């Protein structure tokens, strides 16, 4: 990885024999960042009297790589693919959007769940979704009930009961099916 932050002035001097002194090579080297969480940004904060900066979640839409669970087990994507998965965080509120395009490999049987970008407070229903099969669209209901890291996708049956989305419910999913999930939750 290239240096992400260095001094503007580069010292042309060679290192000296005294290893207890700061050497020109140390001055020219990149800075190391510690602390924060994956995806955080270093931002100015007057609340930090010592350094004047803190690690914070980014604002604006940020891409992330979701995990796909089938029957509670992580499933490899295979030929299936994510299209533009992203989230936006403001304070403790997170908005997310996922789009899964099924490919030519076998569609996994069982109930489907997808990871959210950060952990959250469990909620009964926190979003909307759509299964687009050919020209037919089926509304989905993402649920975070009793989970802090994912949402389970549910579909409403003709007798108005919610049931888990699977490779055969509400229809037999084939290659080229789009599954769209959007939602919000509290961190």
N, C-alpha and C positions, 0 to 999 in steps of 0.2 A: 504494500500500500504506500502511495506517495505521502509525503508530509502534508498534513492539512493545515498546519499553522507553523510558520517560522518567523524569525526576526527579519526585518526589512534589510538590515545591513548584514552582509556575509563577511566574516573575518577571513582575510587571506593568510593569516599567521598559521604556523604549524604548532602542534601541541608541544608543550614544554616537558621537561623531565619530572616536574613536581606534580604527582597525581592528586595531591590534596588541594590544588588550586583549580579553579574553573578553567577548562581548556577551550580553545577556539572551536574544536570539533563539537563540544557540548553546546556552545552558543549557536553554531550553525545547524544543529540537529533539530528535528521537528519536536513539537510539544506532545506530551501524552495526556489523554483525557481519561479520567476515571469518574465513577459516580453516575447517577442518572440511570435510566432504563433504555432499552433498545428503542430507537425512534425519537427519543427526547432531543430537544435542541437547547443549546446554551444561550441564555437570554439575560439581558440586563435587568438587575433587580436592586433597587435602593434598600430593600429590606435586609440584604446581606451586607452588613457593615464591613466585613473583612475583605471580601473579594468583589462585591458589587455585581455578582451574577449567580444564577441558579440554573439547574437543569429543569426543563419544563416540557410537557407534551406539546407537540407542534400544533399550530392553528392552521386551518385550511385542510383540504382533502389530501390524505396521505395513503399511498398504496400499501397493502399488506398481503401476505400469503395465507389464505384460510386453510383450515384442516377440514376434511370431510370424514364424518363418522358414519358407519353403517352398523346398526345394532350395537352401538356403544364401542365399536372398535375402529381405529383409524384406518381409512381406506386409501390406497394409492390411486392417484388420478388416472394413471394409464393414458389412454388417448383422449380422455375428457380434459377440458381446460377451463381455467378461470379467465373471464374477460373483465378487465378493469375493476378488481376488488379494491375498495378504498373505504376510509373512514375519516370523519371530521370530529375533532374534540374541542369543546369549549368548556373550560372549568371541569365539572364532573359529569357533563352531558356528552354522550357519544352518538353520532349518527353513522350508520354504516350501509354499504350497498355491495351486493355480490351478484355476479351473473355467472352461472355454470353452463357450459355448452357440452352436452354429452357427445362422445366420439364413437368410433367404430368398435371399441372393445366392449366386452360384456358389461351390462348395466348391473351393478350390485343389488341383490335382493335385500330387503329389510328396511327398517325405518332409517331415514336420513337426518343427520344433524350437521351443522356447520359452525366452525369456530367464529367467535367475535374477536375484534382486534385487541381488546383488553378485558379483564375480568369485570363483572358487573353484579349489581344487586339482582337477585332472582325476581322476575316479573312474570305475570301470567301471560300477557300478550304484549309485544313491544314493536310490532311492525306489520308489514304486509309483504306479500309475495305473489308470484305468478308463475305457473307452469305453462309454457307455450309449446303445444304439441301440434305441429303442422299449422293450421289456421285456427285451431281451437285453443282457448285460454282457460285455465282453471285457477281460481284464486287460492292462494296459500296463506297460512296463518303461522308465522314464526312464534314459537313460545320459548321463554327462558325459564319457565317454572322449575324450581329446584335445581337449577344449574347456574354456575357462575362464569363459565368459559365458552358456552355455545348456545345455539338455538336449535330446537327440534322443529321440523317443518310438518305442519298438519294441513289436511284438506277437509272440507266439509262434505259429508255424504248427502245423498238426496233426502235422507230422513233427518237432516240438520244436526248430525253428530260429527264431532271432530275426530279424525283418525289420522295416524301417521302417514306421511308421504313415503311411498316405497317405489320400487321399479315397476310395479304393476297397478298401483293405486294413485290416482284415479284412472289411469290408462297404462297400457304397457309402453314404457318409455323406450324409445329407440334412438339411434344415432341422430344428432342434429336437434335434439330437444333442448330448449332453453329453460333454465330454472333461475328466476330472479328473486332476490331477497333484499328488502330494505327495512331498516328499523332504527330505533333509538333506545338508549338505556342509560341508567345512572351508574357511574363508576363507584 
